Amino acid sequence: FQVNIVYVSLPSSGARDMYRAYKDMREANYKGADKYFHARGNYDAARRGPGGAWAAKVISDAREGWQSSVSGRGAEDTRQD
């Protein structure tokens, strides 16, 4: 039972890391800094272990999907990431 609790907590901690980086990016309000903050969120989340890395991948993939299809930034910006 203890192992399941640890596994569940790691992805949620990784998601919190990604959200914190997003929140910091919004607060900084600096054009072109999104890639830095996204990379920082990925790094922080991945340091939490497999669950954190999984959360970072899921969130990153969702960001890429949104960026390439909904935001209008297109495939070129997605390739740069």
Contacts in CASP RR format, 6 or more apart in sequence:
PFRMAT RR
TARGET T0000
AUTHOR 0000-0000-0000
METHOD contacts of the structure
MODEL  1
FQVNIVYVSLPSSGARDMYRAYKDMREANYKGADKYFHARGNYDAARRGP
GGAWAAKVISDAREGWQSSVSGRGAEDTRQD
7 51 0 8 1.000
10 48 0 8 1.000
10 49 0 8 1.000
10 50 0 8 1.000
10 51 0 8 1.000
10 52 0 8 1.000
10 55 0 8 1.000
11 51 0 8 1.000
11 52 0 8 1.000
11 54 0 8 1.000
11 55 0 8 1.000
12 55 0 8 1.000
13 45 0 8 1.000
13 48 0 8 1.000
13 52 0 8 1.000
13 55 0 8 1.000
14 44 0 8 1.000
14 45 0 8 1.000
14 48 0 8 1.000
14 51 0 8 1.000
14 52 0 8 1.000
14 55 0 8 1.000
14 56 0 8 1.000
15 45 0 8 1.000
15 52 0 8 1.000
15 55 0 8 1.000
15 59 0 8 1.000
17 41 0 8 1.000
17 44 0 8 1.000
17 45 0 8 1.000
17 48 0 8 1.000
17 52 0 8 1.000
17 55 0 8 1.000
17 56 0 8 1.000
18 41 0 8 1.000
18 42 0 8 1.000
18 44 0 8 1.000
18 45 0 8 1.000
18 55 0 8 1.000
18 56 0 8 1.000
18 59 0 8 1.000
20 41 0 8 1.000
20 44 0 8 1.000
21 37 0 8 1.000
21 38 0 8 1.000
21 40 0 8 1.000
21 41 0 8 1.000
21 44 0 8 1.000
22 37 0 8 1.000
24 37 0 8 1.000
24 40 0 8 1.000
25 33 0 8 1.000
25 34 0 8 1.000
25 36 0 8 1.000
25 37 0 8 1.000
25 38 0 8 1.000
28 37 0 8 1.000
35 80 0 8 1.000
35 81 0 8 1.000
38 60 0 8 1.000
38 63 0 8 1.000
38 81 0 8 1.000
41 56 0 8 1.000
42 56 0 8 1.000
42 60 0 8 1.000
45 52 0 8 1.000
45 53 0 8 1.000
45 55 0 8 1.000
45 56 0 8 1.000
45 59 0 8 1.000
46 52 0 8 1.000
46 53 0 8 1.000
46 56 0 8 1.000
64 78 0 8 1.000
64 81 0 8 1.000
65 78 0 8 1.000
67 73 0 8 1.000
67 74 0 8 1.000
67 77 0 8 1.000
67 78 0 8 1.000
67 81 0 8 1.000
68 74 0 8 1.000
68 75 0 8 1.000
68 77 0 8 1.000
68 78 0 8 1.000
END
